[in-house]
Amino acid sequence: MKKPSIVGMIWRPHVELERVRLHPAVWLPLAIISIVHVLGMLGITRVKTEEWPLNSVQTPPTITYSYMSMDLLISDLITFLLSVCIVSLLIFAIAKSFRKSVTLKQVLSLSVFLQVIPTLGLLLQAAAHLLEWGENIFSYSLQDLFHLTSSHFSFVFGFVTIFIIWNWVITVVGLHKVIGFPSIIAIVLTIIMWYLPVWISSFFVIPQG
């Protein structure tokens, strides 16, 4: 059987997850996804600035663009890579506590390929931002749907997009197929592993007290 394919995760994840189980791949897929992640972050953080001449209203403005600084970009990439490693180690530890015969390479490969859909969402969101579309459907979240007032739930729901829900389903299937977790445990782990970093980041964004 062939090595798992990054592109294949979009339309045939069940096939690619089986390949992850039989022939796990880590470093090349991780490098590709990291590059796409960096490009996506550059795209969504572009700031357009228009400077109008003071003495003439008919002269077109001077348009300049700025992007995320290199320091922040490197910091974001390191955070992204660390999150993949930490989640992999946690899942591997839980799998061993359930006496599952899975290797760390399989778990790492699963964690890497589970980043395909979120990275695709980031890339499409960046493209929509660069093209200056009026309505960015790729970042539409449950918060946009329900219009919740400022609270922890509104903060959390702001992260729940169609790509996140799509990835939840794939994650449940992956935890069941690659590691062998029962479906209920796979569902609980999927929600916890997604919610934990969001919950931690809420302490730095939402005023407490």
PASEBA-1860 file (N, C-alpha, C; in nm, 3 decimals):
! residues 209
1> MKKPSIVG> 0.084/-0.120/0.000/0.000/0.000/0.000/0.088/0.125/0.000 ~ 0.040/0.233/-0.067/0.114/0.356/-0.077/0.119/0.430/0.056 ~ 0.211/0.527/0.061/0.219/0.616/0.175/0.094/0.706/0.178 ~ 0.054/0.752/0.295/-0.063/0.841/0.303/-0.038/0.971/0.227 ~ -0.144/1.025/0.169/-0.136/1.146/0.087/-0.204/1.263/0.159 ~ -0.139/1.379/0.157/-0.198/1.499/0.217/-0.324/1.540/0.143 ~ -0.318/1.545/0.010/-0.433/1.586/-0.069/-0.548/1.487/-0.054 ~ -0.515/1.359/-0.043/-0.618/1.257/-0.029/-0.701/1.271/0.096
9> MIWRPHVE> -0.646/1.336/0.200/-0.721/1.356/0.324/-0.843/1.443/0.304 ~ -0.848/1.516/0.194/-0.961/1.606/0.171/-1.085/1.530/0.126 ~ -1.068/1.434/0.033/-1.187/1.366/-0.020/-1.194/1.216/0.008 ~ -1.086/1.156/0.061/-1.093/1.014/0.092/-1.015/0.987/0.221 ~ -1.054/1.052/0.330/-0.977/1.038/0.455/-0.972/0.895/0.507 ~ -1.077/0.816/0.483/-1.078/0.679/0.533/-0.965/0.596/0.471 ~ -0.936/0.622/0.343/-0.826/0.552/0.275/-0.692/0.597/0.331 ~ -0.676/0.728/0.347/-0.548/0.781/0.394/-0.523/0.744/0.541
17> LERVRLHP> -0.627/0.736/0.621/-0.610/0.696/0.760/-0.566/0.550/0.771 ~ -0.615/0.467/0.682/-0.570/0.329/0.678/-0.423/0.322/0.638 ~ -0.383/0.408/0.547/-0.242/0.415/0.509/-0.156/0.467/0.624 ~ -0.210/0.560/0.700/-0.138/0.609/0.819/-0.113/0.495/0.916 ~ -0.212/0.409/0.931/-0.199/0.296/1.023/-0.094/0.196/0.974 ~ -0.092/0.170/0.844/-0.002/0.068/0.790/0.136/0.123/0.754 ~ 0.140/0.244/0.700/0.267/0.302/0.656/0.275/0.449/0.702 ~ 0.290/0.472/0.830/0.291/0.611/0.881/0.405/0.693/0.823
25> AVWLPLAI> 0.376/0.817/0.790/0.475/0.913/0.741/0.464/1.039/0.825 ~ 0.579/1.098/0.861/0.577/1.212/0.953/0.645/1.336/0.894 ~ 0.774/1.326/0.861/0.855/1.445/0.840/0.822/1.521/0.713 ~ 0.809/1.454/0.600/0.776/1.525/0.476/0.637/1.588/0.482 ~ 0.532/1.513/0.524/0.400/1.577/0.538/0.402/1.695/0.635 ~ 0.476/1.680/0.747/0.483/1.789/0.845/0.550/1.912/0.785 ~ 0.655/1.892/0.706/0.724/2.004/0.641/0.631/2.076/0.544 ~ 0.556/1.999/0.465/0.465/2.059/0.366/0.355/2.137/0.436
33> ISIVHVLG> 0.294/2.076/0.538/0.186/2.141/0.610/0.236/2.266/0.682 ~ 0.358/2.261/0.735/0.414/2.377/0.804/0.434/2.493/0.707 ~ 0.483/2.464/0.586/0.502/2.569/0.486/0.368/2.633/0.448 ~ 0.267/2.549/0.426/0.134/2.600/0.391/0.077/2.681/0.507 ~ 0.101/2.634/0.630/0.054/2.707/0.748/0.115/2.846/0.754 ~ 0.245/2.856/0.729/0.314/2.986/0.730/0.257/3.078/0.622 ~ 0.236/3.025/0.501/0.179/3.104/0.393/0.038/3.152/0.428 ~ -0.040/3.064/0.491/-0.174/3.102/0.532/-0.172/3.213/0.636
41> MLGITRVK> -0.081/3.203/0.733/-0.070/3.307/0.836/-0.028/3.440/0.775 ~ 0.063/3.437/0.679/0.103/3.560/0.610/-0.016/3.623/0.539 ~ -0.099/3.537/0.478/-0.213/3.588/0.403/-0.318/3.653/0.491 ~ -0.355/3.586/0.600/-0.464/3.639/0.683/-0.421/3.757/0.768 ~ -0.290/3.776/0.785/-0.243/3.889/0.866/-0.200/4.008/0.781 ~ -0.224/4.004/0.651/-0.190/4.118/0.567/-0.278/4.237/0.602 ~ -0.216/4.352/0.616/-0.289/4.475/0.646/-0.270/4.572/0.530 ~ -0.381/4.616/0.475/-0.379/4.710/0.363/-0.393/4.852/0.416
49> TEEWPLNS> -0.304/4.942/0.372/-0.307/5.081/0.416/-0.316/5.172/0.294 ~ -0.410/5.266/0.300/-0.427/5.364/0.192/-0.389/5.503/0.244 ~ -0.299/5.569/0.173/-0.257/5.704/0.209/-0.301/5.802/0.100 ~ -0.390/5.895/0.139/-0.444/5.991/0.043/-0.362/6.119/0.045 ~ -0.332/6.175/-0.072/-0.260/6.303/-0.077/-0.340/6.414/-0.009 ~ -0.273/6.502/0.061/-0.341/6.607/0.137/-0.397/6.716/0.046 ~ -0.330/6.743/-0.065/-0.367/6.858/-0.148/-0.453/6.825/-0.268 ~ -0.488/6.698/-0.285/-0.566/6.662/-0.405/-0.657/6.545/-0.373
57> VQTPPTIT> -0.787/6.566/-0.395/-0.884/6.459/-0.371/-0.898/6.370/-0.494 ~ -0.845/6.414/-0.608/-0.860/6.338/-0.731/-0.742/6.242/-0.754 ~ -0.634/6.264/-0.684/-0.519/6.176/-0.697/-0.546/6.045/-0.625 ~ -0.526/5.932/-0.691/-0.552/5.803/-0.624/-0.459/5.784/-0.505 ~ -0.504/5.710/-0.405/-0.422/5.690/-0.285/-0.304/5.598/-0.312 ~ -0.205/5.609/-0.227/-0.091/5.518/-0.229/-0.123/5.399/-0.140 ~ -0.120/5.280/-0.197/-0.159/5.159/-0.124/-0.034/5.080/-0.086 ~ -0.023/5.048/0.040/0.088/4.966/0.089/0.033/4.849/0.169
65> YSYMSMDL> 0.113/4.744/0.180/0.072/4.624/0.252/0.179/4.589/0.356 ~ 0.133/4.543/0.470/0.225/4.494/0.574/0.179/4.356/0.618 ~ 0.273/4.277/0.666/0.244/4.139/0.704/0.296/4.111/0.845 ~ 0.261/3.996/0.897/0.309/3.955/1.027/0.462/3.959/1.030 ~ 0.517/4.009/1.141/0.663/4.017/1.152/0.725/3.878/1.156 ~ 0.852/3.871/1.121/0.921/3.743/1.118/0.926/3.678/1.256 ~ 0.945/3.760/1.360/0.949/3.706/1.496/0.818/3.639/1.533 ~ 0.706/3.705/1.504/0.575/3.648/1.535/0.547/3.526/1.449
73> LISDLITF> 0.593/3.531/1.326/0.571/3.418/1.235/0.645/3.294/1.284 ~ 0.768/3.312/1.326/0.846/3.200/1.379/0.785/3.149/1.508 ~ 0.740/3.241/1.594/0.675/3.202/1.720/0.549/3.121/1.694 ~ 0.470/3.164/1.595/0.347/3.091/1.560/0.380/2.953/1.507 ~ 0.483/2.943/1.425/0.522/2.812/1.369/0.570/2.719/1.479 ~ 0.650/2.771/1.572/0.698/2.688/1.684/0.580/2.640/1.768 ~ 0.485/2.729/1.793/0.366/2.691/1.870/0.287/2.582/1.797 ~ 0.275/2.596/1.666/0.205/2.496/1.584/0.273/2.360/1.595
81> LLSVCIVS> 0.405/2.358/1.580/0.480/2.232/1.586/0.475/2.170/1.726 ~ 0.487/2.254/1.827/0.480/2.203/1.965/0.343/2.143/1.995 ~ 0.238/2.207/1.945/0.104/2.155/1.970/0.086/2.017/1.908 ~ 0.142/1.998/1.787/0.134/1.866/1.723/0.207/1.762/1.806 ~ 0.325/1.796/1.855/0.405/1.702/1.934/0.340/1.671/2.069 ~ 0.290/1.775/2.137/0.231/1.756/2.270/0.105/1.672/2.260 ~ 0.019/1.703/2.163/-0.104/1.625/2.145/-0.070/1.480/2.112 ~ 0.032/1.460/2.031/0.073/1.324/1.995/0.118/1.246/2.118
89> LLIFAIAK> 0.198/1.308/2.202/0.247/1.241/2.323/0.133/1.210/2.418 ~ 0.038/1.301/2.431/-0.078/1.277/2.518/-0.162/1.160/2.467 ~ -0.189/1.160/2.337/-0.268/1.052/2.279/-0.194/0.919/2.291 ~ -0.063/0.923/2.270/0.017/0.801/2.281/0.013/0.747/2.424 ~ 0.024/0.836/2.522/0.019/0.794/2.663/-0.118/0.734/2.697 ~ -0.224/0.797/2.647/-0.359/0.745/2.672/-0.376/0.610/2.603 ~ -0.325/0.598/2.481/-0.335/0.471/2.408/-0.265/0.359/2.484 ~ -0.148/0.387/2.538/-0.075/0.286/2.615/-0.145/0.251/2.744
97> SFRKSVTL> -0.213/0.348/2.804/-0.289/0.319/2.926/-0.407/0.226/2.898 ~ -0.454/0.227/2.773/-0.560/0.136/2.730/-0.502/0.009/2.666 ~ -0.368/-0.005/2.676/-0.299/-0.122/2.623/-0.319/-0.140/2.472 ~ -0.316/-0.030/2.399/-0.328/-0.035/2.253/-0.190/-0.058/2.191 ~ -0.184/-0.146/2.093/-0.057/-0.179/2.027/-0.032/-0.081/1.913 ~ -0.002/0.043/1.950/0.023/0.147/1.852/0.161/0.207/1.878 ~ 0.229/0.250/1.773/0.362/0.307/1.789/0.352/0.460/1.794 ~ 0.457/0.521/1.847/0.460/0.668/1.853/0.461/0.727/1.712
105> KQVLSLSV> 0.526/0.659/1.618/0.529/0.708/1.481/0.389/0.709/1.421 ~ 0.309/0.609/1.449/0.171/0.606/1.399/0.091/0.723/1.456 ~ 0.108/0.748/1.586/0.034/0.857/1.649/0.080/0.993/1.595 ~ 0.212/1.009/1.579/0.264/1.133/1.521/0.212/1.155/1.380 ~ 0.213/1.049/1.301/0.163/1.058/1.164/0.015/1.096/1.163 ~ -0.063/1.036/1.253/-0.205/1.069/1.263/-0.223/1.216/1.299 ~ -0.146/1.265/1.396/-0.157/1.405/1.438/-0.122/1.500/1.324 ~ -0.021/1.464/1.247/0.019/1.548/1.133/-0.091/1.553/1.028
113> FLQVIPTL> -0.145/1.438/0.991/-0.246/1.435/0.886/-0.379/1.493/0.931 ~ -0.401/1.499/1.062/-0.522/1.564/1.112/-0.511/1.717/1.105 ~ -0.394/1.767/1.068/-0.378/1.912/1.048/-0.411/1.955/0.907 ~ -0.440/1.860/0.819/-0.465/1.893/0.678/-0.588/1.982/0.662 ~ -0.700/1.943/0.722/-0.824/2.019/0.704/-0.816/2.157/0.769 ~ -0.769/2.171/0.895/-0.753/2.306/0.949/-0.659/2.393/0.866 ~ -0.553/2.334/0.812/-0.460/2.411/0.729/-0.526/2.451/0.598 ~ -0.608/2.363/0.543/-0.684/2.398/0.422/-0.777/2.515/0.452
121> GLLLQAAA> -0.845/2.511/0.566/-0.932/2.622/0.604/-0.856/2.752/0.618 ~ -0.737/2.745/0.679/-0.652/2.864/0.695/-0.611/2.919/0.559 ~ -0.574/2.830/0.467/-0.530/2.872/0.335/-0.643/2.939/0.256 ~ -0.762/2.881/0.263/-0.877/2.939/0.193/-0.917/3.073/0.255 ~ -0.907/3.081/0.387/-0.936/3.208/0.455/-0.836/3.316/0.413 ~ -0.708/3.276/0.402/-0.605/3.370/0.357/-0.632/3.416/0.214 ~ -0.670/3.321/0.128/-0.699/3.356/-0.011/-0.816/3.454/-0.020 ~ -0.921/3.429/0.061/-1.036/3.519/0.061/-0.996/3.658/0.110
129> HLLEWGEN> -0.907/3.664/0.209/-0.860/3.792/0.261/-0.776/3.867/0.158 ~ -0.688/3.795/0.089/-0.603/3.857/-0.012/-0.684/3.908/-0.131 ~ -0.790/3.834/-0.167/-0.875/3.874/-0.278/-0.976/3.980/-0.240 ~ -0.981/4.010/-0.108/-1.069/4.114/-0.054/-1.215/4.087/-0.086 ~ -1.257/3.966/-0.063/-1.398/3.931/-0.081/-1.479/4.000/0.029 ~ -1.600/4.040/-0.006/-1.683/4.110/0.091/-1.727/4.022/0.207 ~ -1.761/3.897/0.180/-1.805/3.805/0.284/-1.711/3.685/0.288 ~ -1.643/3.670/0.399/-1.545/3.562/0.410/-1.614/3.436/0.463
137> IFSYSLQD> -1.669/3.355/0.374/-1.744/3.237/0.415/-1.655/3.132/0.478 ~ -1.524/3.139/0.451/-1.434/3.036/0.501/-1.402/3.052/0.649 ~ -1.431/3.169/0.706/-1.407/3.189/0.849/-1.538/3.202/0.926 ~ -1.650/3.172/0.861/-1.781/3.183/0.926/-1.791/3.080/1.038 ~ -1.823/3.127/1.159/-1.822/3.041/1.277/-1.959/3.036/1.343 ~ -1.970/2.950/1.446/-2.095/2.942/1.522/-2.124/3.073/1.594 ~ -2.021/3.147/1.632/-2.040/3.277/1.693/-2.109/3.374/1.596 ~ -2.070/3.368/1.469/-2.134/3.451/1.366/-2.279/3.409/1.345
145> LFHLTSSH> -2.307/3.281/1.367/-2.443/3.230/1.346/-2.536/3.267/1.461 ~ -2.488/3.252/1.585/-2.574/3.273/1.702/-2.562/3.414/1.762 ~ -2.457/3.488/1.728/-2.437/3.624/1.779/-2.444/3.630/1.931 ~ -2.366/3.547/1.995/-2.364/3.544/2.141/-2.293/3.668/2.195 ~ -2.338/3.713/2.313/-2.270/3.824/2.377/-2.134/3.779/2.428 ~ -2.050/3.876/2.463/-1.913/3.845/2.504/-1.912/3.755/2.627 ~ -1.858/3.636/2.610/-1.852/3.537/2.717/-1.755/3.428/2.676 ~ -1.736/3.332/2.765/-1.648/3.221/2.730/-1.706/3.141/2.614
153> FSFVFGFV> -1.839/3.122/2.612/-1.901/3.045/2.504/-1.887/3.117/2.370 ~ -1.901/3.248/2.369/-1.885/3.321/2.244/-1.742/3.311/2.194 ~ -1.646/3.311/2.287/-1.505/3.297/2.251/-1.480/3.160/2.190 ~ -1.532/3.055/2.255/-1.513/2.919/2.206/-1.583/2.898/2.073 ~ -1.707/2.944/2.062/-1.783/2.925/1.939/-1.721/3.001/1.821 ~ -1.642/3.104/1.852/-1.574/3.177/1.746/-1.471/3.093/1.673 ~ -1.428/2.983/1.736/-1.330/2.894/1.674/-1.396/2.781/1.595 ~ -1.525/2.761/1.612/-1.594/2.647/1.551/-1.643/2.684/1.412
161> TIFIIWNW> -1.565/2.648/1.312/-1.603/2.671/1.173/-1.637/2.537/1.108 ~ -1.679/2.541/0.984/-1.713/2.419/0.912/-1.592/2.328/0.900 ~ -1.472/2.388/0.892/-1.350/2.308/0.881/-1.319/2.237/1.013 ~ -1.348/2.301/1.125/-1.326/2.238/1.255/-1.421/2.121/1.274 ~ -1.549/2.141/1.241/-1.647/2.032/1.253/-1.608/1.917/1.160 ~ -1.568/1.949/1.039/-1.521/1.849/0.943/-1.404/1.770/1.002 ~ -1.312/1.842/1.064/-1.194/1.777/1.120/-1.227/1.694/1.244 ~ -1.329/1.736/1.320/-1.373/1.654/1.434/-1.414/1.515/1.388
169> VITVVGLH> -1.492/1.512/1.281/-1.539/1.383/1.229/-1.421/1.296/1.187 ~ -1.327/1.356/1.114/-1.210/1.280/1.069/-1.125/1.234/1.187 ~ -1.114/1.319/1.290/-1.035/1.283/1.408/-1.094/1.162/1.480 ~ -1.226/1.161/1.494/-1.293/1.047/1.558/-1.266/0.920/1.479 ~ -1.278/0.929/1.348/-1.251/0.812/1.263/-1.105/0.770/1.275 ~ -1.014/0.866/1.278/-0.872/0.836/1.288/-0.834/0.771/1.419 ~ -0.887/0.822/1.529/-0.858/0.763/1.660/-0.911/0.620/1.670 ~ -1.022/0.595/1.601/-1.079/0.460/1.602/-1.002/0.366/1.509
177> KVIGFPSI> -0.968/0.415/1.389/-0.907/0.329/1.287/-0.758/0.306/1.314 ~ -0.685/0.412/1.349/-0.540/0.401/1.364/-0.501/0.346/1.501 ~ -0.568/0.394/1.606/-0.529/0.356/1.742/-0.616/0.244/1.798 ~ -0.741/0.242/1.755/-0.829/0.137/1.803/-0.916/0.177/1.920 ~ -0.931/0.308/1.946/-1.017/0.354/2.054/-1.163/0.325/2.019 ~ -1.244/0.287/2.118/-1.389/0.278/2.094/-1.444/0.414/2.053 ~ -1.553/0.414/1.981/-1.608/0.538/1.925/-1.635/0.643/2.031 ~ -1.693/0.604/2.145/-1.727/0.701/2.250/-1.602/0.765/2.307
185> IAIVLTII> -1.497/0.687/2.326/-1.371/0.742/2.378/-1.307/0.832/2.273 ~ -1.316/0.793/2.147/-1.261/0.876/2.038/-1.332/1.011/2.033 ~ -1.464/1.013/2.053/-1.540/1.138/2.051/-1.500/1.228/2.167 ~ -1.491/1.170/2.287/-1.454/1.248/2.405/-1.314/1.305/2.390 ~ -1.219/1.224/2.344/-1.081/1.270/2.326/-1.073/1.380/2.221 ~ -1.150/1.366/2.114/-1.150/1.468/2.009/-1.192/1.603/2.064 ~ -1.300/1.607/2.141/-1.349/1.732/2.196/-1.250/1.789/2.298 ~ -1.197/1.703/2.385/-1.104/1.750/2.489/-0.976/1.805/2.426
193> MWYLPVWI> -0.919/1.733/2.331/-0.794/1.775/2.269/-0.811/1.904/2.189 ~ -0.932/1.929/2.138/-0.956/2.055/2.069/-0.984/2.167/2.169 ~ -1.062/2.137/2.272/-1.106/2.242/2.364/-0.996/2.288/2.459 ~ -0.906/2.199/2.497/-0.804/2.233/2.598/-0.721/2.355/2.559 ~ -0.658/2.360/2.440/-0.581/2.480/2.406/-0.667/2.605/2.391 ~ -0.794/2.588/2.347/-0.884/2.703/2.336/-0.916/2.757/2.476 ~ -0.939/2.665/2.569/-0.968/2.706/2.708/-0.850/2.779/2.770 ~ -0.730/2.729/2.747/-0.610/2.793/2.802/-0.593/2.933/2.742
201> SSFFVIPQ> -0.611/2.945/2.610/-0.592/3.075/2.545/-0.698/3.176/2.589 ~ -0.815/3.128/2.634/-0.922/3.220/2.677/-0.879/3.303/2.797 ~ -0.789/3.250/2.880/-0.743/3.324/2.998/-0.659/3.446/2.958 ~ -0.604/3.443/2.837/-0.520/3.553/2.791/-0.600/3.654/2.708 ~ -0.723/3.616/2.672/-0.803/3.703/2.584/-0.924/3.761/2.655 ~ -0.996/3.676/2.732/-1.117/3.719/2.799/-1.083/3.775/2.936 ~ -1.123/3.895/2.970/-1.097/3.948/3.103/-1.162/3.860/3.210 ~ -1.086/3.829/3.315/-1.136/3.743/3.420/-1.193/3.827/3.535
209> G> -1.294/3.769/3.604/-1.351/3.838/3.719/-1.470/3.925/3.680
END
